[in-house]
């Protein structure tokens, strides 16, 4: 069983606001060594956010075809939305009402067939430019 996914962030408060809009809620706040951290739970999983002093820019995992390592987190929004286009518009509006910037859309919603299922798939960046995949199950073939 997966316990959590850990994300290093330049600004933990900005990342908390972003992931709250995605459907996560802070469940624990703590420090790791000398820095702020928290666990957030939602969408059937747990994230750990760790604020990094003197952060360096993250590599461009989405656009660098030679990048090796963790690529993205994927969230199934089938039960939460009528489609990804509407969900993205609502998500962006919610972020902006909180004074947060709109997420960068790396791949606009598009259909993809995986096995016997048609999905709507999109990619956005989180506040630290980490790619997030959004999936909406449309139909089985």
N, C-alpha and C positions, 0 to 999 in steps of 0.2 A: 504494500500500500504506500503510495506516495504521500509523504508528510507535508512538504511545502516546496515552493519554488522561490528562490531568493533573488531579489533584484537590487543591485546597487544603484543609488540615485544621487544626483547632485543636490536635490532639494526635496526632502522627505515630505514636507507639507504640501507642496505642489503635486507630488506623486500620490499622496493620500487622497487629495481632492479628485484627481483624475480617476483613480481606481474606485473611489466611492461612486462616481458617476457611471462606472462600468458595472456596478452591482456588488462591490465588496464593502465590508464594514470592518473597522479596526476592532480586533478582539483582544489584543495585548499590546502594551507599549513597554519598551525596555531599552537598555543600552547594551551594546556589544563593545567591550573595551571602553573606548572614549567617545563613541558616537551613538546617535539616536537610531532606534530600530522599532519595528512593529510587525505584528502579524495581522493580516487582513483576511477575512473569510467571506466567500461568496462564490456563486456559480460552481458549486460543488467542489471547491478547492481552497487552498490556503496559499497566500503570498507572504513573503517576508520582505519588507523594505528596509534597506540599510542606507543611511546617509553617509556619503563619502566626503571627508574633508579633502580639499584641493582636487576635485574630480578632473579626470581627463576625458575627452570626447570618446564615446563608444565607437567601435568600428561599424561600418555600414553593412550590417549583415544581410540586408535585403537586396541592395544593388551591387555589392562586390561579389562577382561570380567565383572568386577564388577564396572567399572567406570560409574558414573551417571552424566549427564550434556550434554552440547552441544557436538555433536559427530564429525561432519565434515561439510564442505561446499561442494557443488556439482556443477560442471560446465559442461554444455552441449556443447561439442565441435563438434557436428554433422556438423554444417555449416562451421567449420574452418579447418577440417582435412579429409583425406581420410580414416584414421583409427587411433586408439590410439597408436599402436606400432610405426608408423611413426611419429606421433605428439610428442610422448615422446622422441624419438631420436633427433628430431629437437629442442625441448624445452631444453633438456640437453645440446646439442651443443651450443645453444645460451647462456645459463647460463655460460658455461665454457669459451666462448669467452669474457665474461665480468668479468672473474676471480671469478665467483661464483661456489660453489660446486654443483655437480649433486644432484638432489633431491633423497631422499631415496624412493625406490619403495616398498610400503607396500603390494600391491597386483598387480601383473603383469596383463596386459589386459586379461580379461576372459569374456566369454559370460554369460549373465544372462537374463532370461525371466521374465519380469515384466508385468503382465496383458497379453495383446495381442501383445507385442512388444519385439523383441530381441535386447538387448543392449550389447555393449562392455563396460566393466566397469574396471577401474583401480583406485588404491589409491596411492598417494604420500604424502610426508611430505613437509610442507613449511619450511622456515629457522628456525622457532621456534618449529618444530616438531608437528605442528597442521596438522591433516589429511585432505587431500583434495581428493574428489572423482571426477574422470573424466569419463564422460559418452559420448558414441557415439551411436546414434540410428541406428541400422543396418536394420531391417525390421519389418514389422507387420506380425503377424502369421495369 
